[in-house]
Amino acid sequence: MSEFTVTRTLNAPRERVWQVLTQPGHFEGWLPARPGTAVLDVRTGGSWQATVTSADGDEIALTGRYDDVSEPGRLVMTVPGDVVTAITLTTAPDGTTQIAYAFDVDESMHAMVTNSVDDVLGRVAAVLAGTA
């Protein structure tokens, strides 16, 4: 396994992106989780949980932990499957935010991880734009 990073740009200031990633109402919008189910303890050693609904209508409880939190620039957290991802936010000169997701995954997983991150960031962008 090796570290693999997916980097994209979001059209919002870093502090706003941080809010969307760490506040329950926004988190529910991009996860996407059932409204009112996200509980986030965003601190080093904290945890998160939320409930999503599958395509078949089944409710699925998701949980994870925060291994490192440095507001507003870095989140190291687990995602379903206990996969650790490091999320780094950097302000670009034009006021946008560069977001980098780093994973320790096998090379055979790179395309799937890239597609997954792009899917999540599409939903984050919709929340930032107020369309989700």
C-alpha positions in Angstrom: 0.0 0.0 0.0 1.1 3.6 -0.6 -0.2 7.0 0.1 -2.5 8.3 -2.6 -3.7 11.9 -2.7 -6.6 13.4 -4.7 -6.5 17.2 -4.9 -9.3 19.4 -6.1 -10.4 23.1 -5.9 -13.6 24.3 -4.3 -15.0 27.7 -5.0 -15.3 28.9 -1.4 -13.0 30.3 1.3 -11.2 27.8 3.5 -13.2 28.7 6.6 -16.5 28.0 4.8 -15.3 24.7 3.5 -14.2 23.8 7.1 -17.8 24.6 8.3 -19.4 22.4 5.6 -17.1 19.5 6.6 -17.6 19.8 10.3 -21.1 21.1 11.1 -23.9 18.4 11.4 -26.4 20.1 9.1 -23.9 20.5 6.3 -22.3 17.1 7.0 -25.8 15.5 6.4 -26.0 17.3 3.1 -22.9 16.0 1.6 -22.6 12.5 3.2 -25.7 12.4 2.5 -27.3 11.4 5.8 -30.8 11.4 7.0 -31.5 14.9 8.5 -31.1 15.1 12.3 -28.9 12.0 12.5 -25.4 13.4 12.4 -23.5 13.7 15.7 -20.1 15.2 15.3 -17.5 15.6 18.1 -14.9 17.4 15.9 -11.8 17.2 18.0 -8.7 15.0 18.2 -10.0 11.8 19.7 -13.6 12.6 18.9 -16.0 10.7 16.8 -18.8 11.0 14.3 -21.9 9.1 13.5 -24.8 9.5 11.0 -27.5 7.4 9.4 -27.8 7.0 5.6 -30.6 5.3 3.6 -29.6 2.7 1.0 -31.1 2.6 -2.4 -33.2 -0.3 -1.1 -34.5 1.9 1.7 -32.5 0.3 4.5 -31.1 2.6 7.2 -27.4 2.2 7.7 -25.6 3.6 10.8 -22.1 4.9 9.9 -19.5 5.8 12.5 -15.9 7.1 12.5 -13.4 8.9 14.5 -11.3 12.0 14.3 -7.6 11.2 14.8 -6.3 14.7 14.3 -8.1 18.0 14.1 -6.4 21.3 13.3 -9.0 24.0 12.5 -9.4 25.2 9.8 -6.7 23.3 7.8 -6.6 19.6 8.6 -8.8 16.7 9.5 -7.6 13.2 9.9 -10.6 10.9 10.2 -11.8 7.4 9.5 -14.5 6.7 6.9 -16.6 3.6 6.7 -14.4 0.5 6.7 -12.1 2.2 9.2 -10.1 3.7 6.3 -8.1 6.7 7.5 -8.1 9.8 5.3 -6.2 13.0 5.9 -8.0 16.1 4.5 -6.0 19.2 4.1 -7.5 22.6 3.2 -5.2 25.3 1.7 -6.3 28.8 0.7 -5.4 29.6 -2.9 -4.4 33.1 -4.0 -7.8 33.7 -5.7 -9.7 32.9 -2.5 -10.7 29.4 -3.5 -9.8 26.4 -1.4 -7.5 23.6 -2.5 -8.7 20.4 -0.8 -6.5 17.3 -0.7 -7.7 13.9 0.4 -4.8 11.5 1.3 -5.3 7.7 1.7 -3.0 4.8 2.3 -4.4 2.4 -0.4 -3.2 -0.2 -2.8 -2.6 1.1 -6.3 -5.4 -1.0 -7.7 -7.8 1.2 -5.6 -6.7 4.6 -7.0 -9.4 4.9 -9.7 -12.1 3.9 -7.3 -10.8 6.3 -4.6 -10.6 9.1 -7.1 -14.2 8.5 -8.3 -15.4 8.3 -4.7 -13.7 11.6 -3.7 -15.0 13.3 -6.8 -18.5 12.2 -5.9 -18.2 13.5 -2.3 -16.7 16.8 -3.5 -19.5 17.2 -5.9 -22.0 17.0 -3.0 -19.7 19.3 -0.9 -19.7 21.9 -3.7 -23.5 21.6 -3.9 -23.8 22.3 -0.2 -21.4 25.3 -0.5 -23.5 26.6 -3.4 -26.7 26.2 -1.4 -28.2 23.7 -3.8 -28.1 20.6 -1.6 
